[in-house]
Amino acid sequence: MRKYLLIILTAFLSGCGNSGGSDSPMNAVKDFTTAVREGNYNKAWGQLNEKSKKYYDNNAKGRNDSGREFFEKNIPNLKSLGILGTNYSIADQRQEEDFATVIIKTDDGKTSEIYTEKEGGTWKLDYIKSIQESINPEEK
């Protein structure tokens, strides 16, 4: 009986520490959009890097929301993701140590750079940098 209890407790505790992330930069982008597509905002939140989460935390101040709640209200569907909400394929990836740029290409031929960062051993989406760079691409 003790052995079964230990196994269950170990499985439970190991699941509690999972902070999200993916095994590659490309999968970080795919996993984020899939989570939003499925309405799994908890998983989508887990795919964001700390800088992106901090952005939402800062914007939630004074709104009686947590950063995660603010994120959920601002990411209600795929259309809110811009180019990430369209049908796209991964065209290329450039990686420098713990940072990678994933190039996506939409069905109509548009391309965009999506930024990822390795945190805690997994790849996460730098959603805020991706948005900022798409708005002001000449400031790179």
C-alpha positions as CSV (number, residue, x, y, z in Angstrom):
1,M,0.0,0.0,0.0
2,R,2.8,2.4,0.9
3,K,4.5,1.7,-2.4
4,Y,1.4,2.6,-4.4
5,L,0.9,5.8,-2.4
6,L,4.5,6.8,-3.0
7,I,4.1,6.2,-6.8
8,I,0.9,8.3,-6.9
9,L,2.4,11.1,-4.9
10,T,5.6,11.1,-7.0
11,A,3.5,11.3,-10.2
12,F,1.4,14.1,-8.8
13,L,4.3,16.2,-7.6
14,S,6.2,15.8,-10.8
15,G,3.2,17.1,-12.8
16,C,2.8,20.1,-10.5
17,G,6.3,21.4,-11.4
18,N,5.7,21.4,-15.2
19,S,6.0,25.0,-16.3
20,G,5.4,24.3,-20.0
21,G,7.7,24.7,-22.9
22,S,8.6,22.6,-25.9
23,D,11.5,20.5,-27.1
24,S,12.4,22.8,-30.0
25,P,11.9,26.3,-31.2
26,M,9.7,25.2,-34.0
27,N,7.5,23.2,-31.6
28,A,7.3,26.2,-29.2
29,V,5.5,28.1,-32.0
30,K,3.3,25.2,-33.1
31,D,2.4,24.2,-29.5
32,F,1.4,27.8,-28.6
33,T,-0.9,28.2,-31.6
34,T,-2.4,24.7,-31.1
35,A,-3.1,25.5,-27.5
36,V,-4.9,28.7,-28.5
37,R,-6.8,26.9,-31.3
38,E,-8.0,24.4,-28.7
39,G,-8.9,27.0,-26.2
40,N,-6.3,25.6,-23.8
41,Y,-5.1,29.0,-22.4
42,N,-3.3,27.3,-19.5
43,K,-1.1,25.5,-21.9
44,A,-0.7,28.6,-24.1
45,W,0.4,30.6,-21.0
46,G,2.9,27.9,-20.2
47,Q,4.4,28.3,-23.7
48,L,5.3,32.0,-23.0
49,N,8.7,33.0,-21.9
50,E,9.1,35.0,-18.6
51,K,9.5,38.3,-20.4
52,S,6.2,37.8,-22.1
53,K,4.5,36.8,-18.9
54,K,6.0,39.8,-17.1
55,Y,4.5,42.1,-19.9
56,Y,1.0,40.7,-19.2
57,D,1.6,40.9,-15.4
58,N,2.5,44.6,-15.8
59,N,-0.4,45.4,-18.0
60,A,-2.8,43.7,-15.6
61,K,-1.9,45.9,-12.7
62,G,-4.8,48.1,-11.7
63,R,-7.3,46.0,-13.7
64,N,-8.1,43.5,-10.9
65,D,-6.7,40.7,-13.1
66,S,-3.6,38.6,-12.9
67,G,-1.3,38.6,-15.9
68,R,-2.6,35.2,-16.9
69,E,-6.2,36.5,-16.8
70,F,-5.3,39.5,-18.8
71,F,-3.6,37.2,-21.4
72,E,-6.7,35.1,-21.7
73,K,-8.9,38.1,-22.2
74,N,-6.6,39.4,-25.0
75,I,-6.0,36.1,-26.7
76,P,-9.6,34.9,-27.2
77,N,-9.2,33.2,-30.6
78,L,-6.8,32.7,-33.5
79,K,-7.7,35.9,-35.2
80,S,-6.2,37.8,-32.3
81,L,-2.8,36.2,-33.0
82,G,-2.4,37.9,-36.3
83,I,-0.2,35.9,-38.7
84,L,0.1,33.1,-36.1
85,G,-3.6,32.6,-36.4
86,T,-3.5,31.8,-40.1
87,N,-2.6,28.6,-41.8
88,Y,1.2,28.6,-41.9
89,S,4.2,26.4,-42.3
90,I,7.6,26.5,-40.8
91,A,10.0,27.8,-43.5
92,D,13.3,28.1,-41.6
93,Q,14.9,28.4,-38.2
94,R,18.0,30.3,-37.1
95,Q,19.4,29.5,-33.7
96,E,22.1,31.2,-31.6
97,E,22.6,29.3,-28.3
98,D,19.4,29.8,-26.2
99,F,17.6,32.1,-28.7
100,A,16.1,31.1,-32.0
101,T,14.1,32.8,-34.8
102,V,11.5,30.7,-36.5
103,I,10.4,31.8,-39.9
104,I,6.8,31.0,-40.8
105,K,5.2,31.3,-44.2
106,T,1.5,31.7,-44.6
107,D,-0.5,30.0,-47.4
108,D,-0.6,33.3,-49.3
109,G,3.2,33.6,-49.2
110,K,3.7,36.1,-46.4
111,T,6.6,35.4,-44.1
112,S,7.2,36.5,-40.5
113,E,9.9,36.0,-37.9
114,I,8.7,34.5,-34.6
115,Y,11.1,34.6,-31.6
116,T,11.7,31.9,-29.1
117,E,14.0,31.5,-26.0
118,K,15.2,28.5,-24.1
119,E,14.3,28.8,-20.4
120,G,14.7,26.0,-17.8
121,G,15.7,23.5,-20.5
122,T,12.6,24.0,-22.7
123,W,11.8,26.3,-25.6
124,K,9.3,29.1,-25.1
125,L,7.7,31.7,-27.3
126,D,8.9,35.3,-26.9
127,Y,5.5,36.5,-27.9
128,I,6.0,40.1,-27.0
129,K,9.2,40.4,-29.0
130,S,7.5,38.7,-31.9
131,I,4.7,41.3,-31.8
132,Q,7.0,44.3,-31.3
133,E,9.2,43.2,-34.2
134,S,6.2,42.6,-36.5
135,I,5.0,46.2,-35.8
136,N,8.4,47.8,-36.1
137,P,10.5,45.5,-38.4
138,E,12.9,48.2,-39.4
139,E,14.1,48.7,-35.7
140,K,15.9,45.4,-35.6
